[in-house]
Amino acid sequence: MIVVVAGTFDILHPGHVYLLEEAATLGDLYVIIARDCNINKTKIVFNEKERLKMVQILKPVMKAILGDEKDFFRPIEDISPDYLFLGPDQDYEWVKSQIKERNLAITVKQLPERLPYSSTEIRNRICEEH
């Protein structure tokens, strides 16, 4: 089985690790890293190549790649996974509609709960302390 997770993965934290470990229980884990041009650069600390390198070395990850600059689903279509595993804050309904619209045979699973971590919360905590 092949499992795909996609995200920004800017400031790696226990919530990311939990997401990746849970996704990896379903099969070989591929991670798609959001491109710099597709995210709010004022909210990130690391550029896409740095984020890719950090995720590539994580134990649960079989392979990590940069996403497509124009089409979120292009690398997903290229990988052709059995599962697309979403974080609890990702838009399940939008993903399901895209899979249906593109006639893809992918099962969508979503992490039911979020650990009390986010890159924004960690960034705010660091700023408050300094």
Phi, psi and omega in degrees: 000144177245134182237137177241137170236139178231142178180182181277314179054054183283289177261103183297136182212173183304330177296319176296315181300316178301313178302311183292320178296318179295317179297320183293342177292342181271342182159198180290125189263123173248136181240131177254121182267129179299140179283149179304322183291347182256004181231163179286107185295340178286347182258003180246153178257319185252144177283172186301322180290323177292317179295321177299313181299318180298317182287325181301329185271357181286137186306316183289346189270119176284317180206139175235139181223162172280145178287178178276144182287338185243332187228107180308322187274348183303309179294330177295315177298320180295319181285326181055061183283164171279326183230143167245118186254120184257149170286164184294340181264358180277153189279092182302313184296318179297315180299313179301319180294322178293320178296316179295314181300324181269001178057048181261146178260075182231132174273132179258128174238150180227135175299124188288333184224155181256132172290160184283054179221145168205155179301321180296315179297320179294316178300315179297319180297318179296315181296321180295326184279345183239000000 
